Amino acid sequence: MLADEMRRSQPHEVPTRGARSGMPPQDRDESTSARTVHRLRRIRQVSVQAITEIDQALRHRAS
């Protein structure tokens, strides 16, 4: 049997979403939480910037 065939014959494990193999569950949770916080801060920053630009465009148009 070839090495590839041996690997394929073993059951395939699918990690949970966002999980990294080799990391304890509590570290995975902290890492995921940190990424989520970073993503939310970025979304907020972009949203504030977009609102500011829209506000300026509307003021310019009204004058």
C-alpha positions in Angstrom: 0.0 0.0 0.0 1.3 3.4 -0.9 1.7 6.2 1.7 -1.1 8.2 0.0 -3.5 5.3 0.1 -2.8 4.8 3.8 -3.5 8.4 4.5 -6.7 8.4 2.6 -7.9 5.3 4.3 -7.9 7.0 7.7 -11.0 8.9 8.8 -10.9 12.6 7.9 -11.2 15.0 10.9 -12.7 18.4 10.2 -11.7 21.0 12.8 -14.4 23.3 14.1 -14.6 26.7 12.5 -11.8 29.0 13.6 -10.0 26.2 15.5 -6.3 25.6 15.1 -4.8 22.3 15.7 -2.3 22.2 18.4 -3.8 25.0 20.4 -5.6 24.3 23.7 -9.3 25.2 23.6 -9.0 28.2 25.9 -6.2 29.7 23.7 -8.3 29.2 20.6 -11.2 31.0 22.3 -9.0 33.9 23.3 -7.5 34.1 19.8 -10.9 34.0 18.1 -12.2 36.7 20.5 -9.2 38.9 19.8 -9.7 38.5 16.1 -13.4 39.3 16.5 -12.7 42.4 18.5 -10.1 43.6 15.9 -12.6 43.0 13.1 -15.4 44.9 14.9 -13.0 47.8 15.6 -12.1 47.9 11.9 -15.7 47.8 10.8 -16.5 50.6 13.3 -13.6 52.7 12.0 -14.7 52.3 8.4 -18.3 53.0 9.2 -17.4 56.3 11.1 -15.2 57.3 8.1 -18.0 56.6 5.6 -20.6 58.5 7.7 -18.3 61.5 7.9 -17.7 61.4 4.1 -21.5 61.2 3.4 -22.2 64.0 5.9 -19.6 66.2 4.2 -21.0 65.4 0.7 -24.5 66.3 1.9 -23.4 69.5 3.5 -21.5 70.5 0.3 -24.5 69.7 -1.8 -26.9 71.7 0.4 -24.7 74.8 0.2 
